[in-house]
Amino acid sequence: MEIAAEFERYRPVLLGLAYRLLGSMWDAEDVVQEAWLRWEHTDQDAVREPHAFLTTVVSRLALDQLRSARVTREAYRGPWLPEPVLTDDLGPLETVELKDTVSYATVHLMERLTPPERAVFVLREAFRMPYGEIAEAVGVSPANARQLHHRARGRIAAGAERFKPSAGEHERLLTRFLDAARGGDFGALTELLSEDVVAWSDGGGKVRAARRPVVGRANVAAFLRGLVTRYGPLPDARLIDANGAPALWISMAGADQVVSLDVRDGRIHGIYTVLNPDKLRRVRAALADDA
């Protein structure tokens, strides 16, 4: 019982770590369960720091899974987007770094990193681990860990110093976006978009969705206009809190979807629409329980 209780103390943090590394809570749960099995068969007296030990185990397991997952994602039908997760399921978010590294836009951007870069970035940025411990977890030298972090941070942090909205400001922009789309006010909607906005849609080949990202203000506005023309005005949407920010749960044309926005400098920089039903199971179940 003491072994189980000790592990459960760290489970929320370990799930948050695995999700940041994998972009999938289903896969994160599998990794954490495997970590529990290893913990259960470990000589507890030989472990000086359970948190560091479990962080290393989860990091290595997630790295192995991420390497194999990248091959699968390359063959994915259409854009691959992370699984949206209700904020309450993501573990502690008491620091800015923990919250930033679980934002939907950041988790999506981390797909551009190599598995070691992603692991180093998450362990350093979110959990402030020393480079020596990161090196042990990832299987590189401390000097290499520093180089990987520097490279990953450079690739992720483009625009990181730009204005980041508060939750209230994010929600107000999301509401304006929804109202403009619902009312067919495409002039107002276009004004909300940045010049270089990108819209991604993930149907996973199971639900009809755009097979390529839509790039640029004019193209995204036309894409959204086409959706409204094809399916009619947007129905009432449910505001949810996912990945540390407001998002929308929408049921339209027989398909559920979660829409998340990347908001920067008061405009919409990215629109992420997840329609793949496999990636919506957890959110759907949680919302059904709350209904």
C-alpha positions in Angstrom: 0.0 0.0 0.0 2.8 2.4 0.8 4.3 1.7 -2.7 1.0 2.5 -4.3 0.4 5.6 -2.2 3.9 7.0 -3.1 3.3 6.5 -6.8 -0.2 8.1 -6.6 1.4 11.2 -5.2 3.2 11.7 -8.4 0.7 10.4 -10.9 -0.9 13.8 -11.9 2.6 15.2 -12.6 3.7 12.1 -14.5 0.6 12.2 -16.7 1.2 15.9 -17.4 4.8 15.1 -18.3 3.9 12.2 -20.6 1.2 14.2 -22.3 3.6 17.1 -23.1 6.0 14.6 -24.6 3.4 12.6 -26.6 0.5 14.9 -27.4 -1.9 12.1 -26.5 -3.5 11.5 -23.1 -4.3 7.9 -24.1 -0.7 7.2 -24.8 0.3 9.1 -21.7 -1.8 6.9 -19.5 -0.2 3.8 -21.1 3.2 5.2 -20.3 2.3 6.0 -16.7 0.8 2.6 -16.2 4.0 1.0 -17.5 6.0 3.3 -15.1 3.8 2.0 -12.2 4.6 -1.6 -13.1 8.4 -0.8 -13.1 8.0 1.1 -9.8 6.1 -1.8 -8.3 9.0 -4.2 -9.0 11.8 -1.7 -8.0 13.8 -2.0 -4.8 12.3 1.0 -3.0 15.2 1.2 -0.6 17.6 1.8 -3.5 15.6 4.8 -4.7 16.8 8.1 -3.0 14.5 10.4 -4.9 11.2 8.8 -6.1 10.2 11.9 -8.1 13.5 12.0 -10.1 13.4 8.2 -10.6 9.8 8.2 -11.9 10.4 11.3 -14.1 13.3 9.5 -15.7 11.3 6.3 -16.2 8.4 8.1 -17.8 10.7 10.3 -19.9 12.5 7.2 -21.3 9.2 5.3 -21.9 7.7 8.3 -23.6 10.8 8.8 -25.8 10.6 5.2 -27.0 6.9 5.6 -27.8 7.4 9.0 -29.5 10.0 7.6 -31.8 7.6 4.9 -33.0 4.7 7.3 -33.1 6.4 9.6 -35.5 6.4 6.9 -38.1 2.7 6.4 -37.6 2.0 10.2 -37.7 3.8 10.6 -41.0 1.3 8.2 -42.6 -1.7 9.9 -40.9 -4.5 11.0 -43.2 -4.4 14.8 -43.1 -2.8 17.0 -40.4 -2.1 15.3 -37.1 -3.1 17.4 -34.2 -2.6 16.7 -30.5 -5.5 15.3 -28.4 -7.3 18.2 -26.7 -7.5 17.6 -22.9 -9.6 19.3 -20.3 -7.4 21.5 -18.2 -8.4 19.8 -15.0 -6.9 16.5 -16.3 -3.5 17.9 -17.0 -2.0 17.9 -13.5 -0.6 20.9 -11.6 -0.3 24.1 -13.6 0.8 26.4 -10.8 3.6 28.0 -12.7 3.6 30.0 -16.0 6.1 27.4 -17.5 3.8 24.5 -16.7 0.8 26.2 -18.2 2.7 27.5 -21.3 4.1 24.1 -22.2 0.6 22.5 -22.1 -1.0 25.1 -24.3 -2.5 23.6 -27.4 -0.3 25.8 -29.7 2.9 24.8 -27.9 2.1 21.1 -27.8 1.4 21.3 -31.6 4.6 23.2 -32.2 6.6 20.5 -30.3 5.7 18.1 -33.1 8.5 19.9 -35.1 11.1 18.8 -32.6 13.1 15.6 -32.6 12.1 13.3 -29.7 15.3 14.2 -27.7 14.7 17.9 -28.3 11.2 17.6 -27.2 12.1 15.7 -24.0 14.9 18.2 -23.1 12.6 21.1 -23.8 9.8 19.8 -21.6 12.0 18.8 -18.7 13.8 22.1 -18.7 11.1 24.5 -19.5 8.2 23.0 -17.6 9.9 21.2 -14.7 13.1 23.2 -14.4 15.2 20.1 -14.1 19.0 20.5 -13.9 20.8 19.6 -17.1 22.6 16.7 -15.3 19.3 15.0 -14.4 17.9 15.8 -17.9 21.0 14.2 -19.5 20.4 11.0 -17.4 16.7 10.9 -18.3 17.3 11.4 -22.1 20.5 9.4 -22.4 22.8 12.2 -23.5 25.7 14.2 -22.0 24.9 17.4 -20.0 26.6 19.5 -22.7 24.5 17.9 -25.3 21.4 18.4 -23.2 22.2 22.2 -23.1 22.6 22.2 -26.9 19.3 20.4 -27.4 17.5 22.8 -25.2 19.0 25.8 -26.9 18.0 24.4 -30.3 14.5 23.4 -29.2 13.8 26.7 -27.5 14.8 28.6 -30.6 12.4 26.6 -32.7 9.5 26.8 -30.3 10.0 30.3 -28.9 9.4 32.3 -32.1 6.8 34.8 -31.1 7.0 33.7 -27.4 7.8 37.3 -26.3 4.8 38.7 -28.0 1.7 39.6 -26.0 0.0 36.7 -24.5 -3.7 37.2 -23.6 -5.2 36.5 -20.2 -7.8 33.8 -20.0 -10.5 36.5 -20.0 -9.1 38.2 -23.1 -8.7 34.8 -24.8 -12.4 34.0 -24.0 -13.6 37.3 -25.3 -11.8 36.9 -28.6 -13.1 33.3 -28.9 -16.6 34.6 -28.3 -16.2 37.3 -30.9 -15.0 34.7 -33.4 -18.0 32.5 -32.7 -20.5 35.3 -32.9 -19.0 36.5 -36.2 -19.1 33.0 -37.7 -22.6 32.3 -36.4 -23.9 35.6 -37.6 -22.2 35.4 -41.0 -20.3 38.6 -40.4 -17.3 37.6 -42.3 -15.9 41.2 -42.4 -15.7 41.1 -38.6 -14.4 37.6 -38.6 -11.6 38.5 -41.1 -10.5 41.4 -38.9 -9.9 38.9 -36.0 -7.4 36.9 -38.1 -3.7 37.7 -38.4 -2.2 38.0 -41.8 -0.3 34.7 -41.4 -3.1 32.8 -39.7 -3.2 29.0 -40.3 -6.2 26.7 -39.8 -5.6 23.0 -39.2 -8.3 20.3 -39.2 -7.8 16.8 -37.9 -10.4 14.2 -39.0 -8.0 11.3 -39.0 -9.6 9.9 -42.1 -12.7 9.1 -40.1 -14.5 12.4 -40.4 -14.5 14.8 -43.4 -11.9 17.5 -42.8 -9.4 19.6 -44.8 -6.5 17.4 -45.8 -4.0 20.3 -45.7 -3.5 23.4 -43.5 -5.2 26.5 -44.8 -2.8 29.4 -44.8 -3.3 33.2 -44.8 -6.1 35.6 -43.8 -7.9 35.6 -47.1 -7.8 31.8 -47.5 -8.9 31.0 -43.9 -11.7 33.5 -44.2 -12.9 31.9 -47.4 -12.5 28.4 -45.8 -14.7 29.4 -42.9 -17.2 31.1 -45.2 -17.4 27.8 -47.2 -18.1 25.8 -44.0 -21.0 28.1 -43.1 -22.3 28.0 -46.6 -22.1 24.2 -46.7 -23.4 23.4 -43.2 -25.4 26.4 -42.3 -24.9 28.8 -39.3 -22.9 27.5 -36.4 -25.0 25.9 -33.7 -24.7 26.9 -30.1 -21.2 26.0 -28.9 -20.2 25.0 -25.4 -17.3 26.9 -23.9 -14.8 24.5 -22.3 -11.4 24.9 -20.6 -8.9 22.7 -22.5 -5.1 22.8 -22.5 -5.1 25.7 -20.0 -7.3 28.0 -22.2 -10.9 28.5 -23.3 -11.9 26.4 -26.3 -15.2 25.4 -28.0 -17.0 22.1 -28.1 -19.2 22.1 -31.2 -21.6 19.5 -32.6 -22.2 20.2 -36.3 -23.2 18.1 -39.3 -23.3 15.0 -37.2 -19.7 15.4 -36.0 -18.3 16.7 -32.6 -15.3 18.9 -32.6 -13.1 20.9 -30.3 -11.8 24.2 -31.7 -8.8 25.8 -30.0 -7.3 29.2 -30.9 -3.7 30.4 -30.8 -4.2 34.1 -29.8 -1.3 36.5 -30.1 -1.3 40.3 -30.1 -5.1 40.4 -30.0 -5.5 38.4 -33.2 -6.0 34.8 -34.1 -2.8 33.2 -35.2 -3.9 29.6 -35.4 -7.2 27.7 -35.5 -7.0 24.0 -34.5 -10.1 21.9 -35.1 -10.0 18.3 -33.9 -12.8 16.1 -35.4 -11.2 12.7 -35.1 -13.6 10.9 -32.7 -10.9 8.8 -31.2 -9.2 12.0 -29.9 -12.5 13.3 -28.4 -13.5 10.4 -26.3 -12.1 11.8 -23.0 -13.6 15.2 -23.5 -16.9 13.8 -24.6 -17.1 11.5 -21.6 -16.2 14.3 -19.2 -18.8 16.6 -20.6 -21.5 13.9 -20.5 -20.7 13.4 -16.8 -21.2 17.1 -16.2 -24.4 17.4 -18.2 
